[in-house]
Amino acid sequence: MTTAKKGAAPQAAKIEEVLKQNEALLKRIQELEKVQQEKPKSYEEQIKYFEMQQQIISHLQRFQDKKTVIEETLKLVKDKTDNGDFEAKVFALTLTSTNGQKQTVFNITNPVVIGKTLESVTAEVNIKIESLKQQLTL
């Protein structure tokens, strides 16, 4: 009898694992069915759908390009601050008013402040990229 009890425990664990896999598969099927139901049926709807998807892809590419530029610039700025060169005026961050005529509101040259600003912008760009990726339903 002890052998039967010993064999039952691993089998129960296997059954539990199979049940969890079945639940995960059922959930995925439901998600796919929902996506399928949301897809357009008529040609006009399909055209609008794919135009919207193209627009999302275009926005996504633009944000990914901006993210790359920001990250490369941030690396250069951090190199300056890592070297202890806090007063280096290699970079400048300028805020410009665009209502009517372009006019500089203020200018920052401190690499520490510029680095923190770029980190914040990078975080917001990452949020936007993830949002756009979620909107893609291809």
N, CA, C and O atoms as a GROMACS GRO file, in nm:
protein
  552
    1MET      N    1   0.081  -0.120   0.000
    1MET     CA    2   0.000   0.000   0.000
    1MET      C    3   0.085   0.126   0.000
    1MET      O    4   0.046   0.227  -0.059
    2THR      N    5   0.196   0.123   0.063
    2THR     CA    6   0.279   0.242   0.066
    2THR      C    7   0.330   0.278  -0.073
    2THR      O    8   0.348   0.396  -0.102
    3THR      N    9   0.352   0.179  -0.158
    3THR     CA   10   0.393   0.208  -0.295
    3THR      C   11   0.281   0.276  -0.370
    3THR      O   12   0.307   0.366  -0.450
    4ALA      N   13   0.159   0.237  -0.347
    4ALA     CA   14   0.047   0.300  -0.416
    4ALA      C   15   0.033   0.446  -0.374
    4ALA      O   16   0.003   0.532  -0.457
    5LYS      N   17   0.054   0.473  -0.245
    5LYS     CA   18   0.045   0.611  -0.198
    5LYS      C   19   0.158   0.696  -0.253
    5LYS      O   20   0.138   0.813  -0.287
    6LYS      N   21   0.276   0.637  -0.263
    6LYS     CA   22   0.391   0.711  -0.317
    6LYS      C   23   0.369   0.744  -0.464
    6LYS      O   24   0.408   0.851  -0.509
    7GLY      N   25   0.308   0.655  -0.539
    7GLY     CA   26   0.282   0.677  -0.682
    7GLY      C   27   0.167   0.774  -0.704
    7GLY      O   28   0.159   0.836  -0.810
    8ALA      N   29   0.079   0.788  -0.607
    8ALA     CA   30  -0.037   0.876  -0.622
    8ALA      C   31   0.002   1.024  -0.614
    8ALA      O   32  -0.057   1.107  -0.683
    9ALA      N   33   0.099   1.056  -0.531
    9ALA     CA   34   0.139   1.196  -0.514
    9ALA      C   35   0.196   1.256  -0.643
    9ALA      O   36   0.154   1.365  -0.682
   10PRO      N   37   0.291   1.188  -0.710
   10PRO     CA   38   0.341   1.246  -0.836
   10PRO      C   39   0.232   1.252  -0.943
   10PRO      O   40   0.230   1.346  -1.023
   11GLN      N   41   0.144   1.155  -0.944
   11GLN     CA   42   0.037   1.156  -1.044
   11GLN      C   43  -0.060   1.270  -1.016
   11GLN      O   44  -0.108   1.333  -1.111
   12ALA      N   45  -0.090   1.298  -0.892
   12ALA     CA   46  -0.178   1.409  -0.857
   12ALA      C   47  -0.115   1.542  -0.898
   12ALA      O   48  -0.184   1.633  -0.943
   13ALA      N   49   0.018   1.552  -0.882
   13ALA     CA   50   0.087   1.674  -0.922
   13ALA      C   51   0.080   1.691  -1.074
   13ALA      O   52   0.061   1.802  -1.123
   14LYS      N   53   0.094   1.582  -1.147
   14LYS     CA   54   0.084   1.587  -1.293
   14LYS      C   55  -0.056   1.629  -1.337
   14LYS      O   56  -0.072   1.710  -1.428
   15ILE      N   57  -0.156   1.572  -1.270
   15ILE     CA   58  -0.295   1.607  -1.302
   15ILE      C   59  -0.319   1.755  -1.276
   15ILE      O   60  -0.383   1.824  -1.356
   16GLU      N   61  -0.267   1.804  -1.163
   16GLU     CA   62  -0.282   1.946  -1.128
   16GLU      C   63  -0.215   2.034  -1.234
   16GLU      O   64  -0.269   2.138  -1.272
   17GLU      N   65  -0.098   1.993  -1.280
   17GLU     CA   66  -0.026   2.070  -1.383
   17GLU      C   67  -0.104   2.070  -1.514
   17GLU      O   68  -0.112   2.174  -1.580
   18VAL      N   69  -0.161   1.958  -1.552
   18VAL     CA   70  -0.240   1.949  -1.675
   18VAL      C   71  -0.363   2.037  -1.664
   18VAL      O   72  -0.401   2.103  -1.761
   19LEU      N   73  -0.426   2.039  -1.548
   19LEU     CA   74  -0.544   2.123  -1.528
   19LEU      C   75  -0.508   2.271  -1.540
   19LEU      O   76  -0.584   2.348  -1.599
   20LYS      N   77  -0.393   2.312  -1.486
   20LYS     CA   78  -0.349   2.450  -1.498
   20LYS      C   79  -0.322   2.486  -1.644
   20LYS      O   80  -0.357   2.594  -1.689
   21GLN      N   81  -0.259   2.393  -1.716
   21GLN     CA   82  -0.232   2.417  -1.858
   21GLN      C   83  -0.363   2.430  -1.936
   21GLN      O   84  -0.375   2.514  -2.025
   22ASN      N   85  -0.461   2.346  -1.903
   22ASN     CA   86  -0.592   2.353  -1.969
   22ASN      C   87  -0.658   2.488  -1.943
   22ASN      O   88  -0.715   2.548  -2.034
   23GLU      N   89  -0.651   2.536  -1.819
   23GLU     CA   90  -0.710   2.666  -1.786
   23GLU      C   91  -0.642   2.777  -1.865
   23GLU      O   92  -0.709   2.866  -1.917
   24ALA      N   93  -0.509   2.772  -1.874
   24ALA     CA   94  -0.436   2.873  -1.949
   24ALA      C   95  -0.474   2.869  -2.097
   24ALA      O   96  -0.490   2.973  -2.160
   25LEU      N   97  -0.487   2.750  -2.152
   25LEU     CA   98  -0.524   2.736  -2.293
   25LEU      C   99  -0.667   2.786  -2.318
   25LEU      O  100  -0.692   2.852  -2.418
   26LEU      N  101  -0.759   2.755  -2.227
   26LEU     CA  102  -0.896   2.804  -2.241
   26LEU      C  103  -0.901   2.957  -2.236
   26LEU      O  104  -0.975   3.020  -2.311
   27LYS      N  105  -0.822   3.015  -2.147
   27LYS     CA  106  -0.816   3.160  -2.138
   27LYS      C  107  -0.762   3.220  -2.267
   27LYS      O  108  -0.814   3.320  -2.316
   28ARG      N  109  -0.658   3.159  -2.323
   28ARG     CA  110  -0.599   3.209  -2.449
   28ARG      C  111  -0.699   3.196  -2.563
   28ARG      O  112  -0.708   3.285  -2.648
   29ILE      N  113  -0.773   3.086  -2.567
   29ILE     CA  114  -0.876   3.067  -2.670
   29ILE      C  115  -0.980   3.177  -2.661
   29ILE      O  116  -1.022   3.232  -2.763
   30GLN      N  117  -1.023   3.210  -2.539
   30GLN     CA  118  -1.121   3.316  -2.521
   30GLN      C  119  -1.067   3.450  -2.568
   30GLN      O  120  -1.139   3.528  -2.631
   31GLU      N  121  -0.940   3.478  -2.538
   31GLU     CA  122  -0.878   3.602  -2.584
   31GLU      C  123  -0.875   3.609  -2.736
   31GLU      O  124  -0.906   3.713  -2.794
   32LEU      N  125  -0.836   3.499  -2.800
   32LEU     CA  126  -0.830   3.495  -2.946
   32LEU      C  127  -0.968   3.508  -3.009
   32LEU      O  128  -0.983   3.573  -3.112
   33GLU      N  129  -1.068   3.446  -2.948
   33GLU     CA  130  -1.205   3.458  -2.999
   33GLU      C  131  -1.252   3.603  -2.989
   33GLU      O  132  -1.319   3.652  -3.079
   34LYS      N  133  -1.217   3.670  -2.881
   34LYS     CA  134  -1.256   3.810  -2.864
   34LYS      C  135  -1.190   3.896  -2.971
   34LYS      O  136  -1.255   3.982  -3.030
   35VAL      N  137  -1.061   3.874  -2.996
   35VAL     CA  138  -0.990   3.948  -3.100
   35VAL      C  139  -1.053   3.922  -3.235
   35VAL      O  140  -1.071   4.014  -3.314
   36GLN      N  141  -1.087   3.797  -3.261
   36GLN     CA  142  -1.148   3.760  -3.390
   36GLN      C  143  -1.283   3.829  -3.408
   36GLN      O  144  -1.316   3.873  -3.518
   37GLN      N  145  -1.360   3.838  -3.302
   37GLN     CA  146  -1.491   3.903  -3.310
   37GLN      C  147  -1.477   4.053  -3.336
   37GLN      O  148  -1.563   4.114  -3.400
   38GLU      N  149  -1.370   4.112  -3.285
   38GLU     CA  150  -1.349   4.256  -3.301
   38GLU      C  151  -1.298   4.292  -3.440
   38GLU      O  152  -1.305   4.408  -3.480
   39LYS      N  153  -1.247   4.195  -3.513
   39LYS     CA  154  -1.194   4.225  -3.647
   39LYS      C  155  -1.309   4.259  -3.741
   39LYS      O  156  -1.418   4.203  -3.729
   40PRO      N  157  -1.284   4.350  -3.833
   40PRO     CA  158  -1.389   4.395  -3.925
   40PRO      C  159  -1.434   4.285  -4.021
   40PRO      O  160  -1.357   4.196  -4.057
   41LYS      N  161  -1.560   4.295  -4.061
   41LYS     CA  162  -1.618   4.193  -4.149
   41LYS      C  163  -1.626   4.239  -4.295
   41LYS      O  164  -1.592   4.163  -4.385
   42SER      N  165  -1.669   4.361  -4.319
   42SER     CA  166  -1.684   4.408  -4.456
   42SER      C  167  -1.550   4.460  -4.510
   42SER      O  168  -1.457   4.486  -4.433
   43TYR      N  169  -1.542   4.476  -4.641
   43TYR     CA  170  -1.419   4.527  -4.702
   43TYR      C  171  -1.388   4.668  -4.655
   43TYR      O  172  -1.273   4.701  -4.628
   44GLU      N  173  -1.491   4.751  -4.644
   44GLU     CA  174  -1.470   4.888  -4.599
   44GLU      C  175  -1.415   4.889  -4.456
   44GLU      O  176  -1.323   4.965  -4.425
   45GLU      N  177  -1.473   4.805  -4.371
   45GLU     CA  178  -1.426   4.797  -4.233
   45GLU      C  179  -1.284   4.744  -4.229
   45GLU      O  180  -1.203   4.790  -4.148
   46GLN      N  181  -1.252   4.648  -4.315
   46GLN     CA  182  -1.117   4.593  -4.318
   46GLN      C  183  -1.016   4.699  -4.362
   46GLN      O  184  -0.907   4.708  -4.307
   47ILE      N  185  -1.054   4.778  -4.462
   47ILE     CA  186  -0.965   4.884  -4.509
   47ILE      C  187  -0.939   4.985  -4.397
   47ILE      O  188  -0.824   5.023  -4.372
   48LYS      N  189  -1.045   5.028  -4.329
   48LYS     CA  190  -1.029   5.122  -4.218
   48LYS      C  191  -0.945   5.061  -4.107
   48LYS      O  192  -0.860   5.128  -4.048
   49TYR      N  193  -0.968   4.934  -4.078
   49TYR     CA  194  -0.895   4.863  -3.974
   49TYR      C  195  -0.745   4.862  -4.006
   49TYR      O  196  -0.663   4.894  -3.920
   50PHE      N  197  -0.710   4.825  -4.129
   50PHE     CA  198  -0.569   4.816  -4.165
   50PHE      C  199  -0.504   4.954  -4.177
   50PHE      O  200  -0.385   4.968  -4.150
   51GLU      N  201  -0.580   5.054  -4.217
   51GLU     CA  202  -0.527   5.191  -4.219
   51GLU      C  203  -0.496   5.236  -4.077
   51GLU      O  204  -0.394   5.301  -4.052
   52MET      N  205  -0.583   5.202  -3.984
   52MET     CA  206  -0.560   5.237  -3.844
   52MET      C  207  -0.437   5.162  -3.790
   52MET      O  208  -0.356   5.220  -3.718
   53GLN      N  209  -0.424   5.035  -3.826
   53GLN     CA  210  -0.308   4.958  -3.783
   53GLN      C  211  -0.179   5.017  -3.840
   53GLN      O  212  -0.077   5.023  -3.771
   54GLN      N  213  -0.184   5.060  -3.966
   54GLN     CA  214  -0.067   5.123  -4.029
   54GLN      C  215  -0.029   5.252  -3.956
   54GLN      O  216   0.088   5.280  -3.934
   55GLN      N  217  -0.130   5.328  -3.919
   55GLN     CA  218  -0.105   5.454  -3.848
   55GLN      C  219  -0.041   5.425  -3.711
   55GLN      O  220   0.051   5.496  -3.670
   56ILE      N  221  -0.088   5.324  -3.643
   56ILE     CA  222  -0.030   5.286  -3.514
   56ILE      C  223   0.115   5.243  -3.532
   56ILE      O  224   0.202   5.281  -3.454
   57ILE      N  225   0.141   5.163  -3.636
   57ILE     CA  226   0.277   5.118  -3.663
   57ILE      C  227   0.368   5.237  -3.693
   57ILE      O  228   0.482   5.241  -3.648
   58SER      N  229   0.316   5.334  -3.768
   58SER     CA  230   0.393   5.454  -3.800
   58SER      C  231   0.427   5.532  -3.673
   58SER      O  232   0.541   5.575  -3.655
   59HIS      N  233   0.329   5.550  -3.586
   59HIS     CA  234   0.353   5.619  -3.459
   59HIS      C  235   0.453   5.542  -3.374
   59HIS      O  236   0.543   5.600  -3.314
   60LEU      N  237   0.437   5.411  -3.371
   60LEU     CA  238   0.526   5.326  -3.292
   60LEU      C  239   0.670   5.341  -3.341
   60LEU      O  240   0.762   5.354  -3.260
   61GLN      N  241   0.690   5.338  -3.471
   61GLN     CA  242   0.824   5.353  -3.528
   61GLN      C  243   0.884   5.490  -3.492
   61GLN      O  244   1.002   5.500  -3.458
   62ARG      N  245   0.801   5.593  -3.501
   62ARG     CA  246   0.848   5.728  -3.470
   62ARG      C  247   0.892   5.737  -3.323
   62ARG      O  248   0.996   5.796  -3.293
   63PHE      N  249   0.813   5.678  -3.232
   63PHE     CA  250   0.849   5.682  -3.090
   63PHE      C  251   0.972   5.597  -3.062
   63PHE      O  252   1.055   5.635  -2.979
   64GLN      N  253   0.986   5.484  -3.129
   64GLN     CA  254   1.105   5.402  -3.109
   64GLN      C  255   1.230   5.474  -3.159
   64GLN      O  256   1.336   5.464  -3.097
   65ASP      N  257   1.218   5.546  -3.270
   65ASP     CA  258   1.331   5.625  -3.320
   65ASP      C  259   1.369   5.735  -3.221
   65ASP      O  260   1.486   5.757  -3.194
   66LYS      N  261   1.267   5.803  -3.168
   66LYS     CA  262   1.293   5.909  -3.069
   66LYS      C  263   1.358   5.851  -2.944
   66LYS      O  264   1.449   5.911  -2.887
   67LYS      N  265   1.311   5.734  -2.903
   67LYS     CA  266   1.367   5.669  -2.784
   67LYS      C  267   1.515   5.640  -2.805
   67LYS      O  268   1.596   5.660  -2.714
   68THR      N  269   1.551   5.593  -2.923
   68THR     CA  270   1.691   5.562  -2.953
   68THR      C  271   1.776   5.688  -2.944
   68THR      O  272   1.883   5.686  -2.883
   69VAL      N  273   1.730   5.796  -3.003
   69VAL     CA  274   1.804   5.923  -3.000
   69VAL      C  275   1.818   5.973  -2.857
   69VAL      O  276   1.926   6.017  -2.816
   70ILE      N  277   1.710   5.967  -2.780
   70ILE     CA  278   1.712   6.016  -2.641
   70ILE      C  279   1.810   5.932  -2.559
   70ILE      O  280   1.888   5.986  -2.481
   71GLU      N  281   1.806   5.798  -2.577
   71GLU     CA  282   1.895   5.712  -2.499
   71GLU      C  283   2.041   5.734  -2.535
   71GLU      O  284   2.127   5.732  -2.446
   72GLU      N  285   2.071   5.757  -2.663
   72GLU     CA  286   2.209   5.785  -2.703
   72GLU      C  287   2.256   5.918  -2.644
   72GLU      O  288   2.369   5.928  -2.596
   73THR      N  289   2.170   6.018  -2.646
   73THR     CA  290   2.204   6.148  -2.589
   73THR      C  291   2.222   6.137  -2.438
   73THR      O  292   2.313   6.196  -2.381
   74LEU      N  293   2.134   6.062  -2.374
   74LEU     CA  294   2.142   6.043  -2.229
   74LEU      C  295   2.275   5.978  -2.192
   74LEU      O  296   2.337   6.014  -2.092
   75LYS      N  297   2.319   5.883  -2.272
   75LYS     CA  298   2.448   5.818  -2.246
   75LYS      C  299   2.562   5.920  -2.253
   75LYS      O  300   2.651   5.920  -2.168
   76LEU      N  301   2.558   6.006  -2.353
   76LEU     CA  302   2.662   6.110  -2.365
   76LEU      C  303   2.659   6.206  -2.246
   76LEU      O  304   2.764   6.246  -2.195
   77VAL      N  305   2.538   6.243  -2.204
   77VAL     CA  306   2.524   6.335  -2.090
   77VAL      C  307   2.576   6.268  -1.963
   77VAL      O  308   2.646   6.330  -1.884
   78LYS      N  309   2.542   6.140  -1.944
   78LYS     CA  310   2.588   6.068  -1.824
   78LYS      C  311   2.739   6.053  -1.823
   78LYS      O  312   2.801   6.054  -1.716
   79ASP      N  313   2.799   6.038  -1.940
   79ASP     CA  314   2.946   6.031  -1.946
   79ASP      C  315   3.006   6.157  -1.888
   79ASP      O  316   3.108   6.151  -1.818
   80LYS      N  317   2.945   6.272  -1.916
   80LYS     CA  318   2.995   6.400  -1.863
   80LYS      C  319   2.979   6.405  -1.711
   80LYS      O  320   3.070   6.449  -1.640
   81THR      N  321   2.864   6.361  -1.660
   81THR     CA  322   2.842   6.369  -1.515
   81THR      C  323   2.923   6.263  -1.442
   81THR      O  324   2.965   6.286  -1.328
   82ASP      N  325   2.947   6.147  -1.505
   82ASP     CA  326   3.030   6.044  -1.442
   82ASP      C  327   3.174   6.090  -1.427
   82ASP      O  328   3.244   6.048  -1.334
   83ASN      N  329   3.218   6.175  -1.518
   83ASN     CA  330   3.353   6.230  -1.511
   83ASN      C  331   3.362   6.347  -1.413
   83ASN      O  332   3.469   6.405  -1.396
   84GLY      N  333   3.251   6.381  -1.349
   84GLY     CA  334   3.250   6.490  -1.251
   84GLY      C  335   3.246   6.627  -1.314
   84GLY      O  336   3.273   6.727  -1.247
   85ASP      N  337   3.214   6.634  -1.440
   85ASP     CA  338   3.212   6.762  -1.511
   85ASP      C  339   3.071   6.819  -1.508
   85ASP      O  340   2.999   6.818  -1.608
   86PHE      N  341   3.032   6.870  -1.389
   86PHE     CA  342   2.894   6.917  -1.370
   86PHE      C  343   2.868   7.052  -1.434
   86PHE      O  344   2.752   7.090  -1.454
   87GLU      N  345   2.971   7.124  -1.464
   87GLU     CA  346   2.953   7.257  -1.523
   87GLU      C  347   2.978   7.258  -1.673
   87GLU      O  348   2.980   7.364  -1.736
   88ALA      N  349   2.998   7.139  -1.731
   88ALA     CA  350   3.024   7.132  -1.875
   88ALA      C  351   2.905   7.186  -1.952
   88ALA      O  352   2.791   7.149  -1.926
   89LYS      N  353   2.934   7.272  -2.045
   89LYS     CA  354   2.827   7.329  -2.125
   89LYS      C  355   2.831   7.269  -2.265
   89LYS      O  356   2.832   7.340  -2.366
   90VAL      N  357   2.835   7.135  -2.268
   90VAL     CA  358   2.840   7.062  -2.393
   90VAL      C  359   2.699   7.048  -2.450
   90VAL      O  360   2.679   7.045  -2.572
   91PHE      N  361   2.600   7.039  -2.360
   91PHE     CA  362   2.461   7.024  -2.400
   91PHE      C  363   2.379   7.137  -2.341
   91PHE      O  364   2.415   7.195  -2.238
   92ALA      N  365   2.269   7.167  -2.406
   92ALA     CA  366   2.175   7.266  -2.353
   92ALA      C  367   2.034   7.215  -2.379
   92ALA      O  368   2.003   7.163  -2.487
   93LEU      N  369   1.951   7.232  -2.280
   93LEU     CA  370   1.810   7.195  -2.293
   93LEU      C  371   1.732   7.327  -2.295
   93LEU      O  372   1.738   7.405  -2.201
   94THR      N  373   1.661   7.349  -2.404
   94THR     CA  374   1.592   7.476  -2.424
   94THR      C  375   1.442   7.455  -2.432
   94THR      O  376   1.395   7.366  -2.504
   95LEU      N  377   1.367   7.537  -2.359
   95LEU     CA  378   1.222   7.537  -2.368
   95LEU      C  379   1.183   7.657  -2.453
   95LEU      O  380   1.218   7.771  -2.422
   96THR      N  381   1.109   7.629  -2.561
   96THR     CA  382   1.072   7.734  -2.655
   96THR      C  383   0.921   7.748  -2.661
   96THR      O  384   0.849   7.648  -2.671
   97SER      N  385   0.873   7.868  -2.656
   97SER     CA  386   0.731   7.897  -2.673
   97SER      C  387   0.701   7.898  -2.822
   97SER      O  388   0.774   7.959  -2.900
   98THR      N  389   0.594   7.832  -2.862
   98THR     CA  390   0.562   7.825  -3.005
   98THR      C  391   0.431   7.894  -3.038
   98THR      O  392   0.380   7.879  -3.150
   99ASN      N  393   0.376   7.970  -2.945
   99ASN     CA  394   0.250   8.040  -2.976
   99ASN      C  395   0.280   8.168  -3.052
   99ASN      O  396   0.326   8.267  -2.996
  100GLY      N  397   0.254   8.163  -3.181
  100GLY     CA  398   0.279   8.280  -3.266
  100GLY      C  399   0.422   8.285  -3.315
  100GLY      O  400   0.449   8.251  -3.430
  101GLN      N  401   0.511   8.327  -3.230
  101GLN     CA  402   0.651   8.334  -3.270
  101GLN      C  403   0.734   8.251  -3.174
  101GLN      O  404   0.705   8.244  -3.054
  102LYS      N  405   0.837   8.188  -3.227
  102LYS     CA  406   0.924   8.105  -3.142
  102LYS      C  407   1.008   8.195  -3.054
  102LYS      O  408   1.076   8.286  -3.100
  103GLN      N  409   1.001   8.166  -2.924
  103GLN     CA  410   1.074   8.247  -2.828
  103GLN      C  411   1.125   8.155  -2.718
  103GLN      O  412   1.048   8.076  -2.663
  104THR      N  413   1.254   8.164  -2.686
  104THR     CA  414   1.313   8.082  -2.581
  104THR      C  415   1.262   8.128  -2.445
  104THR      O  416   1.275   8.246  -2.410
  105VAL      N  417   1.205   8.034  -2.368
  105VAL     CA  418   1.155   8.065  -2.235
  105VAL      C  419   1.267   8.051  -2.133
  105VAL      O  420   1.289   8.140  -2.051
  106PHE      N  421   1.340   7.938  -2.138
  106PHE     CA  422   1.459   7.921  -2.055
  106PHE      C  423   1.552   7.818  -2.117
  106PHE      O  424   1.515   7.743  -2.206
  107ASN      N  425   1.675   7.818  -2.065
  107ASN     CA  426   1.781   7.734  -2.119
  107ASN      C  427   1.858   7.671  -2.002
  107ASN      O  428   1.898   7.742  -1.910
  108ILE      N  429   1.877   7.540  -2.005
  108ILE     CA  430   1.949   7.469  -1.899
  108ILE      C  431   2.074   7.407  -1.959
  108ILE      O  432   2.068   7.345  -2.066
  109THR      N  433   2.188   7.423  -1.892
  109THR     CA  434   2.311   7.362  -1.941
  109THR      C  435   2.372   7.263  -1.841
  109THR      O  436   2.471   7.198  -1.872
  110ASN      N  437   2.313   7.251  -1.723
  110ASN     CA  438   2.364   7.158  -1.622
  110ASN      C  439   2.337   7.015  -1.668
  110ASN      O  440   2.222   6.977  -1.685
  111PRO      N  441   2.442   6.934  -1.688
  111PRO     CA  442   2.423   6.798  -1.739
  111PRO      C  443   2.345   6.707  -1.645
  111PRO      O  444   2.279   6.614  -1.691
  112VAL      N  445   2.350   6.732  -1.514
  112VAL     CA  446   2.274   6.650  -1.420
  112VAL      C  447   2.124   6.672  -1.441
  112VAL      O  448   2.047   6.577  -1.448
  113VAL      N  449   2.084   6.798  -1.451
  113VAL     CA  450   1.943   6.830  -1.473
  113VAL      C  451   1.897   6.779  -1.609
  113VAL      O  452   1.786   6.726  -1.623
  114ILE      N  453   1.982   6.796  -1.709
  114ILE     CA  454   1.948   6.748  -1.844
  114ILE      C  455   1.931   6.595  -1.841
  114ILE      O  456   1.837   6.542  -1.901
  115GLY      N  457   2.021   6.526  -1.773
  115GLY     CA  458   2.013   6.380  -1.763
  115GLY      C  459   1.883   6.334  -1.697
  115GLY      O  460   1.818   6.241  -1.744
  116LYS      N  461   1.846   6.399  -1.587
  116LYS     CA  462   1.722   6.363  -1.517
  116LYS      C  463   1.600   6.390  -1.605
  116LYS      O  464   1.504   6.314  -1.605
  117THR      N  465   1.606   6.501  -1.677
  117THR     CA  466   1.495   6.534  -1.767
  117THR      C  467   1.483   6.429  -1.878
  117THR      O  468   1.373   6.384  -1.909
  118LEU      N  469   1.596   6.391  -1.935
  118LEU     CA  470   1.593   6.289  -2.042
  118LEU      C  471   1.546   6.154  -1.989
  118LEU      O  472   1.477   6.081  -2.060
  119GLU      N  473   1.582   6.120  -1.866
  119GLU     CA  474   1.535   5.994  -1.805
  119GLU      C  475   1.382   5.996  -1.792
  119GLU      O  476   1.315   5.897  -1.819
  120SER      N  477   1.330   6.110  -1.750
  120SER     CA  478   1.186   6.125  -1.736
  120SER      C  479   1.116   6.113  -1.872
  120SER      O  480   1.014   6.047  -1.885
  121VAL      N  481   1.173   6.178  -1.972
  121VAL     CA  482   1.116   6.172  -2.107
  121VAL      C  483   1.122   6.029  -2.160
  121VAL      O  484   1.027   5.982  -2.223
  122THR      N  485   1.233   5.959  -2.134
  122THR     CA  486   1.246   5.820  -2.177
  122THR      C  487   1.137   5.733  -2.115
  122THR      O  488   1.079   5.648  -2.183
  123ALA      N  489   1.110   5.754  -1.987
  123ALA     CA  490   1.006   5.677  -1.920
  123ALA      C  491   0.870   5.700  -1.986
  123ALA      O  492   0.793   5.606  -2.006
  124GLU      N  493   0.839   5.825  -2.018
  124GLU     CA  494   0.711   5.857  -2.083
  124GLU      C  495   0.704   5.798  -2.224
  124GLU      O  496   0.599   5.750  -2.266
  125VAL      N  497   0.815   5.802  -2.296
  125VAL     CA  498   0.819   5.745  -2.431
  125VAL      C  499   0.798   5.593  -2.423
  125VAL      O  500   0.727   5.536  -2.506
  126ASN      N  501   0.858   5.529  -2.323
  126ASN     CA  502   0.839   5.384  -2.306
  126ASN      C  503   0.693   5.350  -2.278
  126ASN      O  504   0.642   5.250  -2.328
  127ILE      N  505   0.628   5.432  -2.199
  127ILE     CA  506   0.485   5.410  -2.170
  127ILE      C  507   0.404   5.421  -2.299
  127ILE      O  508   0.315   5.339  -2.324
  128LYS      N  509   0.434   5.521  -2.380
  128LYS     CA  510   0.363   5.540  -2.506
  128LYS      C  511   0.389   5.423  -2.601
  128LYS      O  512   0.297   5.377  -2.669
  129ILE      N  513   0.512   5.376  -2.607
  129ILE     CA  514   0.546   5.262  -2.693
  129ILE      C  515   0.467   5.139  -2.652
  129ILE      O  516   0.413   5.069  -2.738
  130GLU      N  517   0.460   5.112  -2.523
  130GLU     CA  518   0.384   4.996  -2.476
  130GLU      C  519   0.236   5.011  -2.507
  130GLU      O  520   0.169   4.914  -2.543
  131SER      N  521   0.185   5.132  -2.492
  131SER     CA  522   0.044   5.158  -2.525
  131SER      C  523   0.016   5.130  -2.672
  131SER      O  524  -0.084   5.069  -2.706
  132LEU      N  525   0.106   5.175  -2.759
  132LEU     CA  526   0.088   5.153  -2.903
  132LEU      C  527   0.099   5.004  -2.937
  132LEU      O  528   0.026   4.954  -3.022
  133LYS      N  529   0.190   4.935  -2.871
  133LYS     CA  530   0.203   4.791  -2.896
  133LYS      C  531   0.076   4.716  -2.857
  133LYS      O  532   0.035   4.622  -2.924
  134GLN      N  533   0.012   4.760  -2.748
  134GLN     CA  534  -0.113   4.696  -2.705
  134GLN      C  535  -0.225   4.725  -2.802
  134GLN      O  536  -0.317   4.644  -2.815
  135GLN      N  537  -0.221   4.839  -2.870
  135GLN     CA  538  -0.325   4.873  -2.966
  135GLN      C  539  -0.314   4.791  -3.094
  135GLN      O  540  -0.413   4.775  -3.166
  136LEU      N  541  -0.196   4.740  -3.122
  136LEU     CA  542  -0.178   4.658  -3.242
  136LEU      C  543  -0.244   4.522  -3.222
  136LEU      O  544  -0.219   4.454  -3.122
  137THR      N  545  -0.327   4.484  -3.314
  137THR     CA  546  -0.399   4.357  -3.300
  137THR      C  547  -0.376   4.267  -3.420
  137THR      O  548  -0.461   4.185  -3.455
  138LEU      N  549  -0.261   4.282  -3.483
  138LEU     CA  550  -0.232   4.200  -3.600
  138LEU      C  551  -0.202   4.057  -3.559
  138LEU      O  552  -0.175   3.973  -3.645
   0.00000   0.00000   0.00000
